[in-house]
């Protein structure tokens, strides 16, 4: 006869179904999954009785330690083909604690991953801060569960490769605008707004000198706005305007800046007959997987959407610039 916790696995084989009896497959999955993990990480887990003890089972840890000493058959059965009798006493314990134990073991592994990752992030912040565009703060340990999202600069593919090799599926990497290592867009690309072209009889625009940007990097430059009209032009910005990179030969938008930006409201006023320099931010992240993570070296063009008070928005003509390797 089967007792309340399954006194012998053979009883379960022969059809016993008393309350608490456990079939062999359940014992194998629930029991050995716990017992095998009681080595190494499990030793530390059992040492922390608060981690697995419950109010209604104050002797849980001692019982697990006692039963563990008898359960050393990784195949699941003894030399005579029978499972050790001790195995039949653990399922009642394992059925209550397996999920909790494995959750605790999983939590320990997650924290071990975070402990390793935060060291790497701290080192990157000190040695190569430009590579990191967005990442979990390594100074904060609370609620750290993989996968950890990390955004990198478009040029930082070597850093991405190292993180991917070390942490695999425990990190989700974005290099510029594209997922790494798949080099795919995680979401539809943000196209520039559809607005009218700038009226050349009212304003003239030009770059404040030649512009050369390293592939995958960003550059601060200047956009010169000449007011040809008879009324003041007010251009709303966040302290600068941001360029979109276009491929003139294909007639398409291919890249730009992908980092975070501050959003203060800064108005530039251009009186009639004067020229005003507005700070210009140019990024070279690629939004086209076929181009790679960064706009490759070559001759490209940029356009800027200007938002003007009481006059709506307009689009500048393409302004050529150079991307270098």
Buried (B, 14 or more C-beta within 10 A) or exposed (E): EBBEBBBBBBBBEEEBEBEBBBBBEBBBEBBBBBBEBBEEBBEEBBEEEEBBBEEEBEEBBEBBEEBBEBBEBEEBBEEEEEBBEBBBBBBBBBBBBBEBBBEBBEEBEBEEBBEEBBEBBEEBBEEEEEBBBEBBEBEEEEEBEBEBEBBBBBBBBEBBBEBBEEBEEBBBBBBBBBBBEEBEBEEEEEEEEEEEEBEEEBBBBBBBEEBEBBBBBBBEBBBBBBBEBEEEBBBBBBBBBBBBBBBEEEEEBBBBBBBEEEEEEEEBEBEEEEBBEBBBBBBBBBBBBEBBBBBBBEEBBBBBBBBBEEBEBBBBEBBEBEBEE
